[in-house]
Amino acid sequence: MRIRLQRQAGTGLMELLITIGILSAVAAMALPGFGALLDRLRVMTIASQFQEAMNLARAEAIRRRTRVDLVPMHQKNWVTGWQVLIDLDNNHLANTGDLVLHTGPTPPSGLRIDARLRDPKAYLAFDPSGRPRSASSSTVPQIGSMVFTLGNEQRKIIISFLGRVRSCDPVREGSSC
C-alpha cells in the first residue's frame, strides 16, 4: 500500500502573516512620500485654477473693453475661493448689480495664499488693454505675485507689467523663480 501525501492549495497562516508584515513595512516607507506628492499636486492644481481665472479676467477685459476684476470670495481672504467679475461699484466684492463671470473652486484646507502685490488690497484688475491696474488708478499697474503654500510645497504666480502671467516653483527653482 502506498500512502500519498497531498499538499493543500492555498496559503498557510505563517505565509499570510509574513506577507502582511512585508506589505506593512513597504506602506510605512511609502506614505510620507505619498503625502508630499499629494500636497504638490493639490498646490499645482489650485494655482493652475487661479492662473486660469486670471487669464479669463484679462481676456474678458479685452473682449468687453472694460475693467474686469479677480477678487476673493470673502474680503481679503483668497483661501475661501475667488470670483471674476465686473465690479461696477469698485468695492472689490460681488454685490447686486455686479456681473459675476466665473467663480473659482474652494481651495483645499491647510492652503495658504500670500498676495505680494503692489497695492495691498486683495484684488487683481485688468483694464481693456489687458494690463493689470490698481482699482484707484488706471495708470498704476497692479503687479507682483501670489504664492500658494501647502505643507512644504509651493507654487508662485507672477504678474508682469503687461498682464502676462507665469508660474514657477520657488522650492525647486530657487532664485530664478
C-alpha positions as CSV (number, residue, x, y, z in Angstrom):
1,M,0.0,0.0,0.0
2,R,1.1,3.4,-0.9
3,I,0.3,6.5,1.2
4,R,0.1,9.6,-0.8
5,L,0.6,12.9,0.9
6,Q,-1.4,15.6,-0.7
7,R,-0.4,19.2,-0.5
8,Q,-3.3,21.5,0.1
9,A,-3.7,24.5,-2.2
10,G,-3.7,28.0,-0.7
11,T,-1.6,29.8,1.9
12,G,-0.9,29.0,5.4
13,L,-1.2,31.3,8.4
14,M,2.5,31.8,8.7
15,E,2.8,32.8,5.0
16,L,-0.1,35.2,5.3
17,L,1.5,36.9,8.4
18,I,4.8,37.3,6.6
19,T,3.1,38.8,3.6
20,I,1.1,41.2,5.7
21,G,4.3,42.2,7.6
22,I,6.2,42.9,4.3
23,L,3.3,44.9,2.9
24,S,3.0,47.0,6.1
25,A,6.7,47.8,6.0
26,V,6.6,48.9,2.4
27,A,3.5,51.0,3.0
28,A,5.1,52.7,6.0
29,M,8.1,53.7,3.9
30,A,5.9,55.0,1.0
31,L,3.3,57.0,3.0
32,P,5.5,60.1,3.8
33,G,6.5,60.5,0.2
34,F,2.9,59.9,-1.0
35,G,1.6,62.7,1.3
36,A,4.2,65.2,-0.1
37,L,3.2,64.1,-3.6
38,L,-0.5,64.8,-2.9
39,D,0.4,68.2,-1.4
40,R,2.4,69.1,-4.5
41,L,-0.5,68.0,-6.8
42,R,-3.0,70.0,-4.8
43,V,-0.9,73.2,-4.9
44,M,-0.2,72.8,-8.6
45,T,-3.9,72.2,-9.3
46,I,-5.2,75.2,-7.3
47,A,-2.5,77.5,-8.6
48,S,-3.4,76.4,-12.1
49,Q,-7.1,77.2,-11.5
50,F,-6.2,80.6,-10.1
51,Q,-4.0,81.3,-13.2
52,E,-6.9,80.3,-15.4
53,A,-9.1,82.7,-13.6
54,M,-6.5,85.5,-14.1
55,N,-6.3,84.7,-17.8
56,L,-10.1,84.7,-18.0
57,A,-10.3,88.1,-16.3
58,R,-7.7,89.5,-18.7
59,A,-9.3,88.1,-21.8
60,E,-12.8,89.3,-20.7
61,A,-11.4,92.8,-20.0
62,I,-10.0,92.9,-23.6
63,R,-13.2,91.4,-25.1
64,R,-15.7,93.5,-23.2
65,R,-13.5,96.7,-23.3
66,T,-14.0,97.3,-19.6
67,R,-12.1,96.7,-16.4
68,V,-12.6,93.1,-15.1
69,D,-11.6,92.2,-11.5
70,L,-10.5,89.0,-9.8
71,V,-11.4,89.2,-6.1
72,P,-11.6,86.9,-3.1
73,M,-15.0,85.3,-2.3
74,H,-14.8,86.9,1.1
75,Q,-13.0,90.2,1.9
76,K,-9.2,89.9,1.8
77,N,-9.2,86.1,2.1
78,W,-8.2,84.2,-1.1
79,V,-8.3,80.8,0.6
80,T,-12.1,81.0,0.6
81,G,-12.1,81.0,-3.2
82,W,-12.4,83.8,-5.8
83,Q,-14.6,85.3,-8.4
84,V,-14.0,87.1,-11.8
85,L,-16.5,90.0,-12.1
86,I,-17.2,93.3,-13.5
87,D,-17.2,95.4,-10.3
88,L,-19.4,98.3,-11.0
89,D,-19.2,100.0,-7.6
90,N,-15.4,99.3,-7.3
91,N,-15.5,97.8,-3.8
92,H,-13.7,94.5,-4.7
93,L,-16.8,92.4,-3.8
94,A,-19.6,90.8,-5.7
95,N,-22.7,92.8,-5.0
96,T,-26.1,93.1,-6.5
97,G,-25.7,94.6,-10.0
98,D,-22.1,93.3,-10.4
99,L,-21.7,90.8,-13.2
100,V,-20.0,87.6,-12.0
101,L,-18.3,85.9,-14.9
102,H,-16.6,83.0,-13.0
103,T,-16.5,81.5,-9.5
104,G,-13.4,79.6,-8.6
105,P,-13.3,76.4,-6.5
106,T,-12.8,76.3,-2.8
107,P,-9.1,75.6,-2.1
108,P,-8.1,72.6,0.0
109,S,-7.9,73.1,3.7
110,G,-4.5,74.0,5.0
111,L,-3.6,76.0,1.9
112,R,-2.1,79.4,2.4
113,I,-2.2,82.1,-0.3
114,D,0.1,85.1,0.1
115,A,-0.6,88.0,-2.2
116,R,2.6,90.1,-2.8
117,L,1.1,92.8,-4.9
118,R,1.9,96.5,-5.3
119,D,-1.5,97.5,-4.0
120,P,-2.0,95.7,-0.7
121,K,-5.8,95.3,-1.2
122,A,-6.9,91.8,-2.1
123,Y,-7.9,92.0,-5.8
124,L,-6.5,91.9,-9.3
125,A,-7.9,94.1,-12.0
126,F,-7.3,94.2,-15.8
127,D,-8.1,97.2,-18.0
128,P,-9.4,97.0,-21.6
129,S,-5.8,96.7,-22.9
130,G,-5.3,93.6,-20.8
131,R,-2.8,95.2,-18.4
132,P,-3.1,94.8,-14.7
133,R,-4.1,98.0,-12.9
134,S,-4.9,99.2,-9.5
135,A,-8.5,100.0,-8.7
136,S,-7.7,103.6,-7.7
137,S,-5.8,104.5,-10.9
138,S,-5.7,103.1,-14.4
139,T,-2.1,104.3,-14.7
140,V,-0.7,102.4,-11.8
141,P,-0.2,98.7,-12.5
142,Q,-1.1,96.0,-10.0
143,I,1.9,93.8,-10.4
144,G,3.6,91.3,-8.1
145,S,3.0,87.6,-7.3
146,M,0.7,85.2,-5.5
147,V,2.3,82.3,-3.5
148,F,0.4,79.2,-2.8
149,T,1.7,77.0,0.0
150,L,0.5,73.6,1.3
151,G,2.9,71.8,3.7
152,N,6.4,72.1,2.2
153,E,5.1,72.6,-1.4
154,Q,4.8,76.0,-3.0
155,R,3.7,77.5,-6.4
156,K,4.2,81.1,-7.3
157,I,2.3,83.0,-9.9
158,I,4.0,86.2,-11.2
159,I,2.0,89.0,-12.9
160,S,4.0,91.2,-15.2
161,F,3.5,94.9,-16.1
162,L,1.9,93.8,-19.4
163,G,-0.5,91.4,-17.7
164,R,1.2,88.3,-18.7
165,V,1.2,85.6,-16.1
166,R,3.8,82.9,-15.4
167,S,4.1,80.2,-12.8
168,C,7.1,78.6,-11.1
169,D,8.1,76.5,-8.2
170,P,10.2,78.5,-5.7
171,V,11.2,75.4,-3.7
172,R,12.7,73.7,-6.7
173,E,13.7,76.6,-8.9
174,G,15.1,78.9,-6.2
175,S,16.1,82.4,-7.0
176,S,15.2,82.1,-10.7
177,C,11.5,81.9,-9.7
